[in-house]
Amino acid sequence: MMTELDQALAEITAIRAQIARSAHFRGYGPATLAATGGLALLAAAAQAVWLPDPAGDVMAYIALWIATPRCHRR
């Protein structure tokens, strides 16, 4: 009976280790960070030109930042 318990615990440990390895976040690469920053700068420039008073047109402000794409790679 004890060997079955030991086997089950070993299998659970192996499953947990596999899940931990597959869920490890390795971060975004430099190109992805640079592209995201560049798009944010373009959106900020567009906001300065077309929305000098964002509080006056909140919906346009929100639409601009929602429409700004995010560069994510998985």
CORKA-V981875 format. One line per field, one symbol per residue. ss: DSSP state (@ for helix, = for strand, . for the rest). psi: psi as a letter, one per 20 degrees, with the letter a starting at -180 (. if undefined). A space follows every 50 residues. Layout:
ss=???
psi=???
This chain:
ss=.@@@@@@@@@@@@@@@@@@@@@.......@@@@@@@@@@@@@@@@@@@@@ ...@@@.@@@@@@@@@@.......
psi=ghhggggghgggggggggghghjppirqrhhggggggghhgghhghghgi mhnhhhmhghgghghhioqpnpq.
